[in-house]
């Protein structure tokens, strides 16, 4: 009888907790992503992410430093070979070296990419134009462009 009660309690708790976790797919720790813009410059990309942080965390970040904020933001973006150009309490901008493959003669291919969270609004800027995506966690098909 005791195990049945424990099982029922666990099912009720999971029924309450799982929807709350699923509702915050754009969160990573104390960061909630608002939007991401990826601007391609030949093989490199400049990636800007706007976000909010939980109330009270801003003071702690200012007090103890931005290293944890920086690492969490980079984990969300999930790019290799990055250089942070700007970081504050609501925005990070990074340059990603060789984000795209260079096929010569101004032809580039940005391969599939997965972000660490669901991005509510993704804007991709190439020399050919601007593309908008909503509620994406990955750029699954990749993107070809000329520069």
Sine and cosine of phi, psi and omega as CSV:
sin_phi,cos_phi,sin_psi,cos_psi,sin_omega,cos_omega
0.00,0.00,-0.62,0.78,-0.01,-1.00
-0.89,0.46,-0.66,0.75,-0.02,-1.00
-0.93,0.37,-0.55,0.84,0.04,-1.00
-0.91,0.41,-0.68,0.73,0.02,-1.00
-0.89,0.45,-0.70,0.71,0.02,-1.00
-0.88,0.47,-0.67,0.74,0.02,-1.00
-0.89,0.46,-0.68,0.74,0.01,-1.00
-0.91,0.41,-0.68,0.74,0.03,-1.00
-0.88,0.47,-0.69,0.72,0.01,-1.00
-0.89,0.45,-0.63,0.77,0.03,-1.00
-0.91,0.41,-0.65,0.76,0.03,-1.00
-0.91,0.42,-0.68,0.73,0.02,-1.00
-0.89,0.45,-0.70,0.71,0.01,-1.00
-0.91,0.41,-0.55,0.84,0.04,-1.00
-0.92,0.40,-0.49,0.87,0.03,-1.00
-1.00,0.10,-0.60,0.80,-0.11,-0.99
-0.99,0.14,-0.68,0.73,-0.10,-1.00
-0.87,0.50,-0.68,0.73,0.06,-1.00
-0.88,0.47,-0.58,0.82,0.02,-1.00
-0.92,0.40,-0.62,0.78,0.03,-1.00
-0.93,0.37,-0.65,0.76,-0.02,-1.00
-0.92,0.38,-0.47,0.88,-0.04,-1.00
-0.95,0.32,-0.31,0.95,-0.07,-1.00
-0.92,-0.39,0.75,0.66,-0.02,-1.00
-0.93,0.36,-0.29,0.96,0.02,-1.00
-1.00,-0.01,0.11,0.99,0.00,-1.00
-0.98,-0.18,0.55,-0.84,0.15,-0.99
-0.62,-0.78,0.95,-0.30,-0.09,-1.00
0.89,0.47,-0.83,-0.56,-0.01,-1.00
-1.00,-0.09,0.14,0.99,-0.03,-1.00
-0.97,-0.25,0.75,-0.66,0.13,-0.99
-0.90,-0.43,0.88,-0.48,-0.05,-1.00
-0.97,0.26,0.72,-0.69,0.09,-1.00
-0.99,-0.14,-0.78,0.62,0.00,-1.00
-0.31,-0.95,0.34,-0.94,0.05,-1.00
-0.73,-0.68,0.69,-0.72,0.10,-0.99
-0.85,-0.53,0.79,-0.61,0.05,-1.00
-0.92,-0.40,0.89,-0.46,0.00,-1.00
-0.91,-0.40,0.87,-0.49,-0.04,-1.00
-1.00,0.04,0.72,-0.70,0.08,-1.00
-0.78,-0.62,1.00,-0.06,-0.16,-0.99
0.84,0.54,-0.81,-0.59,-0.04,-1.00
-0.99,0.13,-0.26,0.97,-0.01,-1.00
-1.00,0.04,0.25,-0.97,0.06,-1.00
-0.67,-0.74,0.61,-0.80,0.17,-0.99
-0.96,-0.26,0.86,-0.51,-0.07,-1.00
-0.91,-0.41,0.83,-0.55,0.02,-1.00
-0.89,-0.46,0.79,-0.62,0.05,-1.00
-0.85,-0.53,0.82,-0.58,0.12,-0.99
-0.99,-0.16,0.65,-0.76,-0.08,-1.00
-0.46,-0.89,0.17,-0.99,0.17,-0.98
-0.86,-0.51,0.42,-0.91,0.10,-1.00
-0.88,-0.48,0.43,-0.90,-0.05,-1.00
-0.85,0.52,0.52,-0.85,0.06,-1.00
-0.83,0.55,0.65,-0.76,0.02,-1.00
1.00,0.01,-0.44,0.90,-0.02,-1.00
-0.96,0.28,-0.56,0.83,0.00,-1.00
-0.82,0.58,-0.68,0.73,0.03,-1.00
-0.90,0.44,-0.68,0.73,0.02,-1.00
-0.90,0.44,-0.64,0.77,0.03,-1.00
-0.88,0.47,-0.70,0.72,0.03,-1.00
-0.91,0.41,-0.56,0.83,-0.04,-1.00
-0.96,0.27,-0.73,0.69,-0.11,-0.99
-0.97,-0.25,-0.08,1.00,0.05,-1.00
0.94,-0.34,0.20,-0.98,-0.11,-0.99
-0.99,-0.16,0.15,0.99,-0.10,-0.99
-0.90,0.44,-0.64,0.77,0.02,-1.00
-0.94,0.35,-0.66,0.75,0.06,-1.00
-0.86,0.51,-0.71,0.71,0.01,-1.00
-0.87,0.49,-0.73,0.69,-0.03,-1.00
-0.91,0.42,-0.67,0.74,0.02,-1.00
-0.90,0.43,-0.67,0.74,0.02,-1.00
-0.90,0.45,-0.67,0.75,0.04,-1.00
-0.92,0.39,-0.58,0.81,0.07,-1.00
-0.89,0.45,-0.64,0.77,0.02,-1.00
-0.90,0.44,-0.73,0.69,-0.04,-1.00
-0.93,0.37,-0.62,0.78,0.13,-0.99
0.89,0.46,0.70,0.72,0.10,-1.00
-0.94,-0.35,0.46,-0.89,0.12,-0.99
-1.00,-0.10,0.31,-0.95,0.10,-0.99
0.81,0.59,0.84,0.54,-0.03,-1.00
-0.96,-0.30,0.45,-0.89,0.14,-0.99
-0.77,-0.64,0.86,-0.50,-0.01,-1.00
-0.96,0.29,0.84,-0.54,0.02,-1.00
-0.99,-0.13,-0.46,0.89,0.00,-1.00
-0.43,-0.90,0.66,-0.75,0.06,-1.00
-0.52,-0.85,0.83,-0.56,0.15,-0.99
-0.61,-0.79,-0.25,-0.97,-0.12,-0.99
-0.97,0.25,-0.10,0.99,0.01,-1.00
-0.67,-0.75,0.09,1.00,-0.04,-1.00
-0.36,-0.93,0.60,-0.80,0.18,-0.98
-0.77,-0.64,0.62,-0.78,0.09,-1.00
-0.77,-0.64,0.80,-0.60,0.00,-1.00
-0.78,-0.62,0.50,-0.87,0.15,-0.99
-0.98,-0.22,0.80,-0.60,0.01,-1.00
-0.97,-0.25,0.92,-0.40,0.01,-1.00
-0.97,0.24,0.76,-0.65,0.01,-1.00
0.81,0.58,0.73,0.68,0.07,-1.00
-0.91,0.40,-0.50,0.87,-0.02,-1.00
-0.90,-0.44,0.42,-0.91,0.08,-1.00
-0.99,0.11,0.74,-0.68,0.00,-1.00
-1.00,-0.06,0.91,-0.42,0.01,-1.00
-0.98,-0.18,0.24,0.97,0.05,-1.00
0.99,0.14,0.32,-0.95,0.02,-1.00
0.80,0.59,0.58,0.82,0.06,-1.00
0.97,0.24,0.27,0.96,-0.02,-1.00
-0.97,-0.24,0.78,-0.62,-0.07,-1.00
-0.74,-0.67,0.47,-0.88,0.06,-1.00
-0.73,-0.68,0.88,-0.48,0.11,-0.99
-1.00,-0.05,0.92,-0.40,-0.08,-1.00
-0.96,0.29,0.12,-0.99,0.05,-1.00
-0.79,0.61,0.58,-0.82,-0.04,-1.00
-0.59,-0.81,0.65,-0.76,0.04,-1.00
-0.90,-0.44,0.78,-0.63,0.09,-1.00
-1.00,0.07,0.28,-0.96,0.00,-1.00
-0.98,0.21,-0.18,0.98,0.01,-1.00
-0.57,-0.82,0.05,-1.00,0.16,-0.99
-0.98,0.18,0.81,-0.58,0.00,-1.00
-1.00,-0.06,0.89,-0.46,-0.04,-1.00
-0.87,0.49,-0.61,0.79,-0.02,-1.00
-0.61,-0.79,0.90,-0.43,0.02,-1.00
-0.91,-0.41,0.80,-0.60,0.06,-1.00
-0.89,-0.46,0.79,-0.61,0.02,-1.00
-0.90,-0.43,0.85,-0.53,-0.06,-1.00
-0.92,-0.39,0.86,-0.51,0.10,-1.00
-0.85,-0.53,0.19,-0.98,0.08,-1.00
-0.86,0.51,-0.37,0.93,-0.01,-1.00
-1.00,0.07,-0.29,0.96,-0.01,-1.00
0.39,-0.92,-0.19,-0.98,-0.06,-1.00
-0.85,-0.53,0.71,-0.71,0.06,-1.00
-0.85,-0.53,0.65,-0.76,0.02,-1.00
-0.90,-0.44,0.64,-0.77,0.06,-1.00
-0.72,-0.69,0.50,-0.87,0.01,-1.00
-0.82,-0.57,0.64,-0.77,0.08,-1.00
0.79,0.61,0.86,0.50,0.00,-1.00
-0.88,-0.48,0.60,-0.80,0.10,-0.99
-0.95,-0.32,-0.23,0.97,0.02,-1.00
-0.52,-0.85,0.43,-0.90,0.10,-1.00
-0.96,-0.28,0.99,0.11,-0.28,-0.96
-0.97,0.25,-0.50,0.87,-0.08,-1.00
-1.00,-0.04,-0.18,0.98,-0.11,-0.99
0.96,0.27,-0.05,-1.00,-0.07,-1.00
-0.43,-0.90,0.78,-0.63,0.10,-1.00
-0.98,-0.18,0.56,-0.83,0.01,-1.00
-0.38,-0.92,0.26,-0.97,0.03,-1.00
-0.89,-0.46,0.61,-0.79,0.02,-1.00
-0.70,-0.71,0.00,0.00,0.00,0.00
